[in-house]
Amino acid sequence: MRVIEIDTRNRRQVREFLDLPFRIYEGCRQWVPPLEMDAKAMFDRTRHPYYRESDAVFFMVYSEGGEALGRIAVLDNKRHNRFNQTAKGLFYLLEVVNDFEAFSLLMETAFTWARVKGLTEIIGPRGLTALNGMGMLVRGFDHRPALGIPYNHAYYPEFLERVGFKGITDVVSGYFNRDLPLPEKVSLVAEKVKEKRGLIVERYTSRKDLKKMIPHLKDLYNGSLVGTEDVTPLTDEEVAEMAGQILWFADPRLIKILMKDYRPVGFLLAYPDISAALQKTNGRLWPFGWVRLLKELKCTDWINVNGAGIIAEYRGMGGTAVLFNEMAKSVREGHYIHADLVQIGVENERMQQELSTFGIDFYKMHRIYRCVI
């Protein structure tokens, strides 16, 4: 076997890196390919904002006969390390056939690169930006992931542990069905909290309205990180990317901003799920993939709740109950039936307890792994 470093300027090598998962997950009805344009953007060292101060390398492992067996990206995210005062490498885009020898060789190559960079440990899966889905799936293999959230075969976690990785934290995703009876007390508590705390929920009916809240996203998201370990605040470029996703994919009724004295203090971001369309188009928008995506946006009965938080000084005031009560209203008022609440940290016990009262079933779990090198 041999491992090569991908030349990100070589289109053939980049295409081989991107195509490998299609072979690994052939016949797997759960796996969802990424949007091709987003996947390609990660290799653009000139335009992608990550490379302005950080570095990444992409490796592939091949059999003696030249067959691609696995791939991995290893990141030296200087912003992340500077903010958290660490020397961590991150791994991402890990895919491998069920061959431990190939996996071990790939990972040892990753360790060597990280050591040369002066990094002392590797954690992951974690992406180039805070907006990328994270973690290795360890529970919920029978379910399709939300857009942008990793899916992997069940042998991946075992392989990681065999080379020395240990789980350090978990994130869970929950399922909500609009037909589940919402306890009456939840609505009553939400209304009382709004009245007592002076909280107002901003509602939107058009993309033009949504543009008005875009300037608040950065402060809202970064404010919600206070007290959370091993995170990286959003940059202006990442906020612009998030704004683009909102304005392209969002149903305005599903975006909720919590206000206190005209100040945004909480948010909940939800989008119609387009995973079924991505599976049919292999993640490609051109030449006709965009038609399927637009159709899916109108007819899907699934939504992904892919971002929620309250700034630190307003936590514990019942704001979470208010936001998710509003979400439940929107789901019931629209044509949606299913909601996937994406990647909530297990350390956030208060939020999980509040969501459990809504009948949320935490049915998927992703794990972040760490290995000292």
Steps between C-alpha positions, in 0.01 A plus 500: 500500500606859450375841615522812286435865577237646271609797292201732545577657160472162326140456389534127443633438852236725658227320307631161618499627861141625464374190319625241751196519734265420212669159474525443876127574550373343180160351576476675840162672507592716801810674364450849353765649270608857573424788269772462240577872484553512878724192492716643221530835678705341780787441256518859378795640694463839331134573573405295808536727808636213710835515321563865581680395817458121529618192315359164395624190323304227320624141489383189315607139551520256207537125463796351315278479194419871515149477645403789731429361848467805723539874544544759775547873546727622781465860615729743677231753595697788645192706590359209699829440683557866571148550640517185716874527581567148376719319247241268350478358154156420363403216269211514256354329190616160622375218278644149470400156381470228762876438511677582827847483345407771250343709775803463729742607226284799415478610863873458568566728202263753653680477836837559335381812319349638821820439700706686240260792541571503875156367596474274803163333451231443238127532553207453269321465280491882485477711185665809357237731651262505793214446255614150399331200659719317747557168667500131415160333495479246785122459531220527246649325197154416367408866456586748227707794625396861474663707227871550569511258795745207473394142440739205526504123516491336844861377478646853494483561879656158565791580267561835675512337841739229380762764405469684832212744466264550793162670502501838674151638438174412329237695310148368454231559241132472584182416313173689531171410332227759467239238594655452843278661761676809628442527875266791567724618782782561252296758312380651826854524636623655175232769509567575868874523438449746215274715716713485815839544333388746234608266217369541148532254212578660166310333217585515131286448193739573214870483410497880490405496869773245574767734367424737789618249760821395320715771670411351841615145420867538592440650846218254568699191408824608666310613809341155527850343518591665830572231758549232233841337460696424183305727265592758239297821455354574160684738271336758274559269203331207676204718592472599135497129407232430761297792369523361149370163620213663687392715207525207255354210700289653773127500543472839676239364741760265648751769600445629853684783677440567869503869594535674835458878505558510122823304542540152342580251778420161346452325168367187340586420138308234307496405134295274273696176458634439147685175570275292275575728206875485566485121496329510160741754348821376671537848649529671162305816413586500129365456249159411647564423867380844608153418361474199731625706794243774444226240474619331820500833686129534420382145562721348772322419825828505699679796655846521656536715809866578450591771745361618831641696788450768759768746606646422841336775706149391399531126552278335756217747437284257302609632162561151361140402574378815326705437185407135462136567578505741208672241285232244581237754397672562169530128425132447569392807302701396194509177298785350704464181702853410620772711662863401559658704783865490404804446723432626851789458741431240769653737754201729445280302737262789562412529132462124462267484798290782360485336157406163649181659630413563135517127430837526326664160442880535496554227244842578352835559667833621361825478699807720491822299541845599627844341469824627652777473243 
